[in-house]
Amino acid sequence: MWFRRGRRRTPTPRPIDSDGRAALFLQYELLWFRTLDKDALQWQAPALSLTAQSFLLTITLAPDTSRLSRTVSASLGVVVAIVAMQLMAKHQWLLQRDLNQLSLMESTLGVPSGRMNYGWPRDAGPRTDREGSECNPLLKSTFWRRRRSYLWWQLGMGAFGVSFLACLVASLVAPCVFST
């Protein structure tokens, strides 16, 4: 629960018979495919939102747009930014929930847990060759690679929301700002 302090305890896996193991493998595969689908959906939401926001921003900033149209498109831009941020957060939460369930199923079935990390453990760092040098210089841990894409996309959607809010306020308070 949200008010409890400390770490949550992971339930210990129970021993299962062969029929239960086969059924659990089937559930595992279905959950794995659902997880891959949710991962794709998580990144489709901001991409489609970015397209809608660019269209609305074009309408909002056009000099020949009427005050009503500018106000409506700026308001819609704020709403789209907020909805996209919430939708992306929801997909992230559902993805994490499924990954936690996969982890529990993997420990029950004895499946190596590397699969849920897309084939490479998250904490392992970059791959190295026999001499200890990195195999691919593009995999070096740089400032940009250490940052989570989810956070950057949330900040980007928030920036669009703030810019639409500024356009909305300017449209209502000082509409002459948008004239040529």
C-alpha positions as CSV (number, residue, x, y, z in Angstrom):
1,M,0.0,0.0,0.0
2,W,1.1,3.6,-0.6
3,F,1.4,4.5,3.1
4,R,3.7,1.6,4.1
5,R,7.4,2.2,4.4
6,G,10.1,-0.1,3.3
7,R,10.5,-2.5,0.5
8,R,7.7,-4.7,-0.7
9,R,8.3,-8.4,-0.3
10,T,8.3,-10.4,-3.5
11,P,6.2,-13.5,-3.1
12,T,8.1,-16.7,-3.1
13,P,7.4,-19.0,-6.0
14,R,5.4,-22.1,-5.1
15,P,6.3,-25.5,-6.6
16,I,4.0,-26.5,-9.4
17,D,3.2,-29.8,-11.2
18,S,3.8,-30.5,-14.9
19,D,0.3,-29.5,-16.0
20,G,0.5,-26.3,-14.0
21,R,3.9,-25.6,-15.5
22,A,2.6,-26.0,-19.0
23,A,-0.3,-23.7,-18.3
24,L,2.1,-21.2,-16.7
25,F,4.4,-21.3,-19.7
26,L,1.4,-20.5,-21.9
27,Q,0.4,-17.6,-19.7
28,Y,4.1,-16.5,-19.7
29,E,4.2,-16.4,-23.5
30,L,0.9,-14.5,-23.7
31,L,2.1,-12.0,-21.1
32,W,5.4,-11.6,-22.9
33,F,3.7,-10.7,-26.2
34,R,1.3,-8.3,-24.3
35,T,4.4,-6.7,-22.8
36,L,6.0,-6.2,-26.2
37,D,2.7,-4.7,-27.5
38,K,2.4,-2.3,-24.5
39,D,6.0,-1.2,-25.1
40,A,5.1,-0.3,-28.7
41,L,1.9,1.5,-27.6
42,Q,3.9,3.5,-25.1
43,W,5.9,5.1,-27.8
44,Q,3.1,5.5,-30.3
45,A,1.1,7.8,-28.0
46,P,3.7,10.6,-27.9
47,A,4.5,10.3,-31.6
48,L,0.8,10.7,-32.6
49,S,0.5,13.5,-30.1
50,L,3.4,15.3,-31.5
51,T,1.8,15.2,-34.9
52,A,-1.4,16.6,-33.6
53,Q,0.3,19.3,-31.6
54,S,2.4,20.5,-34.6
55,F,-0.8,20.8,-36.6
56,L,-2.5,22.8,-33.8
57,L,0.6,24.9,-33.3
58,T,0.5,25.8,-37.0
59,I,-3.1,27.0,-36.6
60,T,-2.4,28.8,-33.4
61,L,0.6,30.8,-34.7
62,A,-0.7,31.6,-38.2
63,P,-1.1,35.4,-38.6
64,D,-4.4,35.1,-40.5
65,T,-6.1,32.9,-37.9
66,S,-9.1,34.5,-36.1
67,R,-9.0,35.1,-32.4
68,L,-11.6,32.4,-31.7
69,S,-9.8,29.8,-33.9
70,R,-6.5,30.6,-32.2
71,T,-8.1,30.3,-28.7
72,V,-9.7,27.0,-29.6
73,S,-6.6,25.5,-31.2
74,A,-4.4,26.6,-28.3
75,S,-6.9,25.2,-25.8
76,L,-7.0,21.9,-27.7
77,G,-3.1,21.9,-27.7
78,V,-3.1,22.1,-23.9
79,V,-5.6,19.3,-23.6
80,V,-3.7,17.1,-26.1
81,A,-0.4,17.7,-24.2
82,I,-2.0,16.7,-20.9
83,V,-3.8,13.7,-22.3
84,A,-0.6,12.5,-24.1
85,M,1.4,12.8,-20.9
86,Q,-1.2,10.9,-18.9
87,L,-1.6,8.2,-21.6
88,M,2.2,7.7,-21.8
89,A,2.4,7.5,-18.0
90,K,-0.4,4.9,-17.9
91,H,1.3,2.8,-20.6
92,Q,4.5,3.0,-18.6
93,W,2.8,1.9,-15.5
94,L,1.1,-1.1,-17.2
95,L,4.3,-2.1,-18.8
96,Q,6.1,-2.1,-15.4
97,R,3.3,-4.1,-13.9
98,D,3.6,-6.7,-16.7
99,L,7.4,-6.8,-16.3
100,N,7.0,-7.4,-12.6
101,Q,4.6,-10.2,-13.3
102,L,6.9,-11.7,-15.9
103,S,9.8,-11.6,-13.4
104,L,7.7,-13.5,-10.8
105,M,6.7,-16.1,-13.5
106,E,10.3,-16.4,-14.6
107,S,11.4,-17.2,-11.0
108,T,8.6,-19.7,-10.7
109,L,9.4,-21.4,-14.0
110,G,13.2,-21.1,-13.7
111,V,13.5,-19.1,-16.9
112,P,16.6,-16.9,-17.1
113,S,15.4,-13.3,-16.4
114,G,17.5,-11.8,-19.2
115,R,14.6,-12.2,-21.5
116,M,12.5,-9.5,-19.9
117,N,15.4,-7.1,-20.3
118,Y,15.3,-7.5,-24.1
119,G,18.2,-9.9,-24.1
120,W,20.7,-7.9,-22.1
121,P,20.6,-7.3,-18.4
122,R,20.0,-3.6,-17.5
123,D,22.8,-3.4,-14.9
124,A,25.4,-5.2,-16.9
125,G,26.8,-2.1,-18.6
126,P,28.2,-2.1,-22.2
127,R,29.3,-5.3,-23.8
128,T,33.1,-5.8,-24.0
129,D,35.4,-8.0,-26.0
130,R,38.1,-10.3,-24.6
131,E,40.6,-7.5,-24.0
132,G,38.0,-5.5,-22.0
133,S,37.4,-2.7,-24.5
134,E,33.9,-1.9,-25.7
135,C,32.8,-3.7,-28.8
136,N,30.8,-0.8,-30.2
137,P,31.6,2.8,-29.6
138,L,28.0,3.7,-30.1
139,L,27.1,1.8,-26.9
140,K,29.3,3.9,-24.7
141,S,27.5,5.2,-21.7
142,T,27.2,8.9,-22.5
143,F,25.0,11.7,-20.9
144,W,22.2,11.1,-23.5
145,R,22.2,7.3,-23.1
146,R,22.0,7.4,-19.3
147,R,18.8,9.5,-19.4
148,R,15.5,7.8,-19.7
149,S,13.5,8.4,-22.9
150,Y,10.3,8.4,-21.0
151,L,11.4,11.4,-18.9
152,W,12.5,13.3,-22.0
153,W,9.2,12.7,-23.7
154,Q,7.3,13.8,-20.7
155,L,9.3,17.0,-20.5
156,G,8.8,17.5,-24.2
157,M,5.0,17.1,-24.0
158,G,5.0,19.4,-21.0
159,A,6.9,22.0,-23.0
160,F,4.3,21.8,-25.7
161,G,1.6,22.2,-23.1
162,V,3.3,25.3,-21.7
163,S,3.8,26.8,-25.1
164,F,0.1,26.3,-26.0
165,L,-0.9,27.8,-22.6
166,A,1.3,30.9,-23.4
167,C,-0.3,31.2,-26.8
168,L,-3.8,30.9,-25.2
169,V,-3.0,33.6,-22.7
170,A,-1.5,35.8,-25.4
171,S,-4.5,35.2,-27.6
172,L,-6.9,36.3,-24.9
173,V,-4.9,39.1,-23.4
174,A,-2.9,40.6,-26.3
175,P,-4.2,39.3,-29.6
176,C,-2.1,41.9,-31.5
177,V,1.0,39.7,-30.8
178,F,0.0,37.3,-33.5
179,S,-0.7,39.9,-36.2
180,T,1.9,40.7,-38.9
